[in-house]
Amino acid sequence: MEKWEYLTEFVFADIENEGVKAFLQERSPNWKNLPKYVPQTMIPHLNTLGERGWELVHMEPVAGVGKNNDVWFTGTNSSWSNVYFCVFKRRKQE
């Protein structure tokens, strides 16, 4: 029987994240005109996890993360966010 392990983390979309500017420069000729929180800024981090065998199985934007890593829900009020709750899985090493 296959066994799995899981990883959950908050991923922040931000052009200032490590390695993002170089990644965007390679992929997009107009990278300097991209918004600061464009979702593509998460790709270098997601690729790193993929190289370690983690598969992204769920991604959901959240309104905010508290100081205790709790998630803020907005109810009926709309909110902007660059934070995504992500769930990854990979086969468990025997």
Backbone hydrogen bonds, N-H to C=O, Kabsch-Sander energy under -0.5 kcal/mol:
donor,donor_aa,acceptor,acceptor_aa,energy
5,E,90,R,-2.5
7,L,88,F,-2.1
9,E,86,C,-2.0
11,V,84,Y,-3.1
13,A,11,V,-0.5
13,A,82,N,-3.1
14,D,12,F,-0.7
15,I,36,K,-2.4
17,N,14,D,-2.1
20,V,17,N,-1.8
21,K,17,N,-0.5
23,F,19,G,-1.8
24,L,20,V,-3.0
25,Q,21,K,-2.4
26,E,22,A,-1.6
27,R,23,F,-1.5
28,S,24,L,-3.1
31,W,28,S,-1.4
33,N,30,N,-2.0
34,L,31,W,-1.4
38,V,35,P,-1.5
41,T,38,V,-2.3
42,M,39,P,-2.2
43,I,40,Q,-1.4
46,L,42,M,-2.5
47,N,43,I,-3.0
48,T,44,P,-1.9
49,L,45,H,-2.1
50,G,46,L,-2.2
51,E,47,N,-2.4
52,R,48,T,-1.0
53,G,50,G,-1.7
54,W,49,L,-2.4
55,E,89,K,-3.0
57,V,55,E,-0.5
57,V,87,V,-2.9
58,H,87,V,-1.5
60,E,85,F,-2.1
62,V,83,V,-2.4
63,A,72,W,-0.9
64,G,72,W,-0.6
66,G,70,D,-3.4
69,N,66,G,-2.1
72,W,64,G,-2.7
73,F,71,V,-0.5
77,N,74,T,-1.5
83,V,62,V,-0.6
84,Y,11,V,-2.3
85,F,60,E,-3.3
86,C,9,E,-2.8
86,C,84,Y,-0.6
87,V,58,H,-2.4
88,F,7,L,-3.0
89,K,55,E,-2.0
90,R,5,E,-1.8
92,K,3,K,-3.0
